[in-house]
Amino acid sequence: MQLVFLYPKFLVFLLLVPLFVFVYFFSLIYNKKKAVMFSNFEAMERFYDIEFFSKNFFALYVNLAVLILLVLSLAGTGVSFLADTSVFSYVIAVDSSSSMSSDDVFPNRLDAARSGAKKFVGLLPVGVEVGVLEFSGDASILQELDSNKFKVNIALDSIKYGETQGTNIYNALIGADKLFGDRQMKAVILISDGQLNVGDVSRVIKYVNRNKLTVHTVAVGTAEGGLTGFNTISQVDEDILKSLAFNSGGEFFRVRDVQDFDLLFDTLMNTMNREVTVDLSFYFLIAAILMLTVLWVLNNFRFKIVP
């Protein structure tokens, strides 16, 4: 296990640590000498039982910790180690068209898709990169590829019904391929009810084969269908999703209940032992913000000079 830095040049800001320490102690000495020239603070301290020039080392330590955490976050600090992890990077593409508001899967297809996608992310081994996009008549990227599950789950929670009508799987796969960049092992988890009404299937299949995308399709809904938010009946179309999965070397799954998601993702876990890097910069940033909040609270309630 070893530390790695994506932007090591920012580590130069760690030189501010000894500067902060010097300025802190210098200001203590300087302010005390200056104040004593005008007032008898020692007598006032004894009388009021307070310290005007308290050597508040706790506040110093917190400030230094915040500085160090911010520098480590800027430097893109991560930890690298060997682990059993997936050989693939994934993009989760969730259908957000109006037909996904159907209630044949409780509470509705879109909510079930979000919950199932989050379960998949939770089951992934450490170090796996995941991106998120939503699609209806057009596709929108919600999260670039990242191994931070917290970020991915936030992106999944942000999926809303699309403003552009339709189900454009072709644009969704173009967006997914852009997210992968030059990665070789790339798999798309496409969660939809299969109501393709923009483009044609043959064009989609040609695109995924040309770009070497493995597409695992998840059909959410029932053959009987359910009532949408527009009071229309929407049925799942499995044929399109089956064809897309089969012709891209992926797997097809059928989901009629939220619990079905628990069973289907195990087959997608192709793991091997390799070196993985976990980015810690986001966590360092959150820790710095929390410590600044604590310091602000203490400055306002604990470390006031005048009672």
N, C-alpha and C positions, 0 to 999 in steps of 0.2 A: 504494500500500500504506500502510495506517495502523493504528495500535494502537487498539483499542476496549476498553472496560471495561463489563462487565455490572453491576458494583456499585462505581461509582467512589468512593462514600463511604468505602470501606475504605482508599483511598489515603492518608488522613490519617495512618495508622500509619507512613508513611514518615518522618514527623517524628521518629520514634524513632531514626533513623540518626544524626543529629548528637548526640542525647542519649547514645547508646551510645559514641560516640567521646569525648565529654567525660568520661563516667564512667570510661572505660578509662584515659585519661591522668591524670585526677585521682587514681584509685586507685593508679597507679604511683608518683606523687610522694608521696602521703600515706603509703603503706605503707613506702616507703624511708626517709622521715624518721622515722617511728615506730620502725622496726626499728633504725636507727642509734643511737637513744638507749639501747639495751640491749645490743647486741652489735657486735663489730667484723666485720661481714659482708664488708667489702672484703678484709680479710686472709684470711678463710676462703675467699672466692672464688678468690684467687690460689693458696692452698695446695691446695685440692681441684679447681681448674680447672673450677668450675661457676658458673652465674649464678643467684642467688636471685631477682632481680627483672629477668628477661629481658624486653626489649621485644619480645614475641612478636607481631609485626605480622601474620604469616600467620594465626594463630588469630583475630585481630581481623577480618581480611578475610573469613575463612570465616564467622564469626558474622554479619557485616554482610550477606554474600551470602545466607545462610539467611534472615535477617529480610526482605530485599527480595523473595526468591522466595516466601516465605509470604504477604507482603502482596499481591503480584501474583496469586497463586493465589486469595486471598480476594476480590480485586477482579474475578475472572472475566475476566482479561486474554485478549484474542484479537487476531488480525490479520485485517484486511479487505482484499480485493483482487479484481480481475477475473480470472475463469478460466472455461474450458469445463467445465461441470459438469452433472449431471443436473437436469432440471426437476422430477423427482419426489422425494418422501421415501418411504422404504421401511420396511415391517415384514416381517421374515422370520418366518413361522409354521411351526414344525417339528412334525410329528406324532410324539409320543412314546409312542403306544399299544404294547401288547405285540406286535401284528402287525409292528411295525417292527424286531423282533429277527430277522426271517426272513433266512436266509443266501443268498437267490438273488442278492443284490448283495453283493459282497465288501467288507468282512468281514461286514457286515450292513447292513440298510436305514438304520438310525439313524446309524451311523458314517459311511456314505456321504453321508447328508443333511447332517450336520455339516460334513464336509469340503467338500462342494459349496457350502454356504452361505458358508463362510470364503473360498473362491475368489471367489465373487461379491463379497463385501465388499472383497477385495483388488483387484478390477478396477474398483471404483467410483472416479470422479474425486474430487478433493479437495472437501470442503465438503458432501457428501451426508449427510443425516441418515438413520440406520438404527435401527430398534428391533427387539427380539427377544422372541418368546414361544414357549412350548411348549404343546401341547394333547394331551389324551387324552380322558377323560370330562369333563374341565374344562380351562380354559385358565389359564396362569400367565405373567405378564409378567416377563421376566428382565432387560430393558434398555429404559429409556425412549429416545426418539429422541435420537440423539447423532451428531455427525460424527467422533467419536474411534473409529477402527477398532480400536484396542487394547481398548477397553471392550467393543465389540461382539463381538470374537472371544472374549473371556473369557466373555461371556454364552452364546455358542454352545457353548463347551467345557463349560459347566455343565449342558447339557441331559441329563436322565436319563429313564429310562422312568417314565411317569406311574403314580401310585398308584391313581388312579380309572380303572376299566376303561371302554373305549369310545373312539370317535373323534368328538368333538363339534366339527365344523368351524364350526357356527353360533356357539358361544361364542368360538371363536378369532377370528372376524371381528369380533365385538362388541369383544373386547379390542383388536384392531388399530385399530379405528375410534376407540376412546378414546385410544390412543396418539397418533394423528394430531392430535387436538384440532381447531383451526380451520384447519388447513392445507388448501389446495385441491387440490394435485396429489399424490395419495396412491395408492400401489400396494402391494399385498400379494404377497409371494412365498410361496406356500403349498406346502410340500414334504410329501407324504403318499403312502401307498399306496392311498388312495381308499376305504378300508374304513369308509364312513360308516354308523354304527349308532346314532347319537343324533340325532333330528330328521329332517327330510326336505329334499330338494334344493330344492324350490320355495320353501320358506320362506327358505333361505339366499340364493337368487337375488334374491328380493324385497328382502331386507335390503341386499345390496350395491348394488342399483340405487337404492334409496331414499337411501342414504348416499354414493352416487357413488364407490364403491370400485372400483378396477381390480385384478382378482385374476389373477395369473399362477400357474398351477398346474404343479407338477412331480410326475409320477407315478414313484415309486421302486419298482422291482420288476419281475417278469416274469409273463407269463401262466401259465407253468408253476407258478409259486409257489416257495416255499422253506420250510424247516423253522424254526419259531419256537422260542423258549426253552421253550415248553410242549409241544414235540414234536407240534405240529399244523402242517398245511400252510396257508399263507396266500398267496393270489393277489392281484395288483394289480387294482384296479377303476378302469379309465381313464375309463369313461363319465361318472361323477360329476364327475371333475376336468375333463374336456373341456367338459361342460355349464356348469360354473361359470366357466371361463375365457371361453368363447364369449359367454355372456350378460352378462358384466361388461366386455367389451372387452379382455380380457387374452389372453395366449398360453398354449398348452398345450405342455408338453415331456414327453418320455418318457426315463427314465434306466434303463438296464439294467446300466450299468457306471459306476464312478467317473469315468472319462475323459469320459463323455458330458456331464458338467457343464461341461467346458472349452468346449464348442461352443454351449451354449444361451443363455448370458447376454449375448452380444454383441448380440442382437436387442432387449434390454431397455434399452440405453443410449441414451436420448433426451437429447442434450446441447444446451446453448446457452451463450453467453457472458454471464455475469452476475456481480454482486458476491457473493462468498462470504466467510463469516467462519469462521475456524478457531479453536476454543477451545484456548488454551494452558495454562489453569489447572492441568489434571491433570499436565502435564509439569513445570510449575514446582514442584508439590507433590512429585513424585517426585525432582526434582533437589535440593530442600531436604532430603528424607529421606536421600538419598545423601551429601550434604555433612555432615549431622549425624553420620552413621555414620563418615565419614572423620575428622571432628574427634574423635569419641570414641576411635577407634583411636589417633590421634596423641597425645591427652591421656594415654593409658594406656601408650604405648611410647616416644614421642619427646620429650614435653615435661615429663617428670617432674622435679621440683626436686631430689629426693634420689636419688642413683644406687643 
